[in-house]
Amino acid sequence: MKATLITLILVLISFIAMPQRNLNNSLGDLAKLDKNPSSQQFSFRTNNGTAVVTIYTPSIIRVRIAREFNTDFSFAVVGTPQNGNFDYGEDNAKFFVSTDSLILEISKKPVRLTFKTKDGSVISQDDPNFGTSWIGTEVTTYKVMQKDEKFIGLGEKTGNLNRRGEAFEHWNTDNPHYDNNSDPLYASIPFYIGIHSGLNYGIYLDNTHRSIFNFGASNDRFSYFSADDGEMNYYFIYHKNVADIIKSYTWLTGRMEMPPRWSLGYQQCRWSYTPDTEVMRIATTFREKKIPADVIYLDIHYMDNYKIFTWNPVDFASPKKLLDDLKALNFKTAVIVDPGIKVEKGYKAYDEGVAQKHFVKYPDGTDWTAQVWPGWCHFPDFTAERTRKWWGDSFKGYVDDGIVGFWNDMNEIATWGQQVPNLIQFDWNGAKTTYREAKNMYGMQMARATYEGTKRLMNGRRPMNITRAGFAGMQRYTILWTGDNQATDHHMMLGVKLVNSLGLSGLSFTGSDVGGFGGNSNPALFARWIQIGAFTPFFRGHTSYNTVSQEPWAFGETTEEISRNYIQLRYNLLPYVYTSMRESVMNGMPLNRSLAINYTADEKIYQDTYLHQFLFGPSMLIIPAESTKAITKAYLPEGEWYDFYTDQKFTGKQEIFAECPIDKLPVYIAAGSMIPIQSPMAMI
Ligand code: GLC
């Protein structure tokens, strides 16, 4: 009896002592409030974590929530807190801070945040029960789903303009067979704009770990954003207009520099134009056929065994001569650069990288090795400044030979077999981290290293820099193209959506492979794609290995004629395009503007039929249409519009049928606008 009792007591004790699994741990009640008005910062300590809010501008408030804070460092954010007026105060239940633009209320039991307008309307509010919570290292902020709330932006994401009801992942991925609902793709921009009750706001999550944004997928209670690890670290932006939200977001993460003018012209690529005589044949044909073009690309075959910074000794035996000949034809040359450096003793980039310790390492100090085009490779750690410098300097030969375009590929990091082990280590600006935190930032830092290095070598002249992978803020260094699409109408339309979404997310200079990368295009599809490309910031034809030729003349006379007309039109419009790009430089306004920027409250623009439409610059309304259509529905938003081809006038807020035979893409001009046009380019 006694023994049974003892056993029972022991079982009871062990049960009580058993560690309880804490399944959801949300930020608790306020224990200590630290006010630092001079640094525009307030800290709310609770028993299980601390929230710090910092006023950056009257319209941007930063929220940092962590159990323990790390070094405060960001590759993405460049904006810093600006001195400004604000009030603050508290009662037993809550604390508030009020700027010229918004009010932030923070309840004390528990600590939860509510952003309000100055007249008290709720813009965004934490879920009262979950607020910011942890599950293990995963940290999530839950926001109450507002009535009829819409969500737009989030960068290179497939799906609808209004992302409500869907969830997305940020984990840069080489996704060569992506389709309409594939996720994730190559680049991550954890920034979205919320829209409800006539109010608009933006949230940028500055955390590069794998993150999830859930806009009410499978529930209507909340939206949330979460990161696998690290701090909850987000910037809340409030403005009346979407354009101002983009302006504040690009103030925070930086804006592009003015691109070289020639990079706004037509560009021709394929995997691969080889040997050098083929490159010249293509370039010469453009001139003979009087089809304007500014750039020709060398894909991976220009290298010796895919070794970066080398030339194929047989097929590209005299690179300087080739580049000079192209220059004489008024062509600029761009080359592909992949991060994988072949493991091969005696190869300069490899020897230097090993000797100077530039490669990403395992925790035991050995260089991480993975396979990509050249076979086994090491990979530069672009998160280290000294490695970026080394990489940048390695472009000297290319720059000396006259190359001015640089195309950063495979930087997700893409390797055969895809699965890169999380334990590999990165410098991370001296803070040291693993692939879990560095992956999403790797591509952007590679593009940065290439941009800064080549610009330095070109004595400040601007190179053209392109990337496949990237993160928020990449607009400071690079163009983004949307990777390996397919030669179908469906992908052509998907590309339009991606470019529009990227424009909402701070990236103006973007584009998709015109004609489609995978598979074979056809005469109508290519013609239509060129027309849409003519109204896309980055206008480059490209196709894969073993596909049919995909130059403007490759599909017969009709397609050639249509292509010439629309490429020529692009050149006529260059003053307008260049001027519109200036707006991206000044205030982050993209060249291709989703209608959600100017017509945010108009329900029509979110409908499936119209969500591809966009404004090209401030005044041109573009109606993308599949190549199979000769007539399409179009929505003319508020205002008055003129048919670009016939001058016919239309009143806005009207659905119309627009004719789109294969030689014509519907375009409308906003009444009262001025479009600077230049006369046809005389290409030699
Ligand atoms: C990748 C790129 C593609 C390129 C190919 C060969 O698939 O996305 O554009 O042509 O590699 O370099």
Boltz pocket constraint, residues with backbone or C-beta under 6 A from the ligand:
constraints:
  - pocket:
      binder: B
      contacts: [[A, 270], [A, 271], [A, 299], [A, 300], [A, 336], [A, 409], [A, 468], [A, 483], [A, 484], [A, 542], [A, 543], [A, 544]]
      max_distance: 6.0
